[in-house]
């Protein structure tokens, strides 16, 4: 078994940083970029995958450009924490719904922030009314629909080629 602590040479491992920016980078390319041996890079990636440090590889899709309508919403949830499990029980229950993309414990007036996706507003409205709000321990929800995405996971979703400066004439 490979010891992960021996493979991480600095607080933010270069291999993980490179893969987080572009999961298509090959082990050979990473070895060249980091100056590490190819065998070491392959072993590190395999160890990260087996240990769950690397959860999965994914593509960031611009559904709008692909012509697919998706509705995204952030739902802030107030939770009555349960004895000995705090917010975990409710958070894990919420995370099992197929509409749910992400669940975070956050600070502020709400306890959880939930990212959900659906085909239309009605579908997401039903999710909140019939599934989410009926969970024991949920005190309140506040839904925010995404209007436009500018940047996600360090990828820009707006074309930055246009010049937005004001014209100046003599």
N, C-alpha and C positions, 0 to 999 in steps of 0.2 A: 504494500500500500504506500502511496506517495504522500509525504507530509506537506500539506499546503503551505504551512508557515515557512518552510525552507524555500519554496518556490517564489514567494512574494518578496521581491528584493527592495521594495520601497513602499511607503504607506499606500500609494495608489499604484497598483501594479500596472506596468506598461501594457502588458498583454490584454488585461481587462479593459483598459482605457481605449486601446485600438479597436477591440471588438465591439465596444459599446458605441463607437462612432460609425463603424461599418462592419457588420457581421460577415460580409463576403470576403474579407481579407483572408488570404490563405496563411497557413502556418509558415510556409516558405517566406512570404512577404513580411510577416511579423518578425521572423528570425533576422532578416536583413535590416528591418527598421530598428530593432532593439539591440542588435549585436549579440544576440544569444544563439546558442546552437539549435539547429532545427529539432533535434531529438528532445531537447529540454522544453522547447516551445510546445511541441506535440504532447509531451507528457503533462505539461502544465494545463493545457486546454482540456485534455481528457480528465485530469483530476478535478478541474473546476466543474466540468459537466457532471461527473459522478457524484460529487459532493453537494451539488445543487447551487453552487455559487453562480454558475451560468444556468439560468432557468430554461431559456430557449432562445432560438434565433428567430427574428421576425423582420418583416418588411413594413415600413411606414407608408401607408397608401393614402394618396390624395383622392378620396372617393368622389369628390366634386368633379375633378378633372376626368375621372373614369366614367362620369355620367351616372353614378349611382347615388341615389338620395339616401342619406343617413341623418338621423336626428340624434344629437348628443345633448345630454343634460348633466349638470352637476347638482346633486341633491345633498344638502346639508341636513344632517340628522341629529336630533337631540335624543340621548339615550339615558335611561335610568340604569346605572351600572349595577350588575348583579354581584352579590357577595361571593368573594373568592375568585371570580373570573373577570370582574370589571366590565369592560366593553367587548371583550373577546367573543363571548357567546353570540351576541347580536351581530358583530362584524362578520364572524364566520358564517352565520346563517344568511346574511345579506349577500356575501360573496359567492354563494352557490347558485344564485339565479343567473340564467343565461344572458339576461339583459345587462348584467353588471360587468363592467370592464375593469374597474379598479375600486378599492375601498381603502381609505386612509383614516387613521386616528389623528385628529388635528386639535390645535388649541383654538380658543375663542369661544363664541357663544354657542357653537354646535360642537358635537363630539366626533362625528364621523363625516367625511366627505366621500360621496359615492359618485362614480362616473358611470352613466348608463347610456346605452345605445339602442335605438329602435328604428323602425321604418317610417314612423310618422308620430306626430304629437299625441294623437289619440292612444296609440299603443303605449307610449311612455306615461301618459296620464293614467291609464288602466293599471300599469305596473305600480305606480305610486299609491293609487287608491285601493287596489285589491290585494297587492302582495306586500309592498314595503310597509305601509302604515298599519297593517294588521299584525305585525310581528310584536310579540310581547316584549315590553321594555322600551319601545320607541315612543317618545313623548311628543315629538313634533318633527316635521320635515319642511324644508324650504327648497324649492326647485328653481334652478337657473338654466335656461336653455342656451346652448351655444349658438351664437349668431354668425360668427366668422372666426376661422382659425388662421392665425398669423404665423405661429411657430409651434412645433411639437417635437419633443425629443431632439432638440437642436437643429431641426430641419425647418427652413422657411417655407411657408405655404402661400406666399405672395410673390408675384413677379416684381423684382426690384429694378427692372430695366428702365422704368419710366422716370422722368425727371420731374419732381414735384416742386422745384424752386419757382419762385415768382419771377416773372419777366421784368427786367429793368430796362427801360428805354431812356435815351438821353433827352 
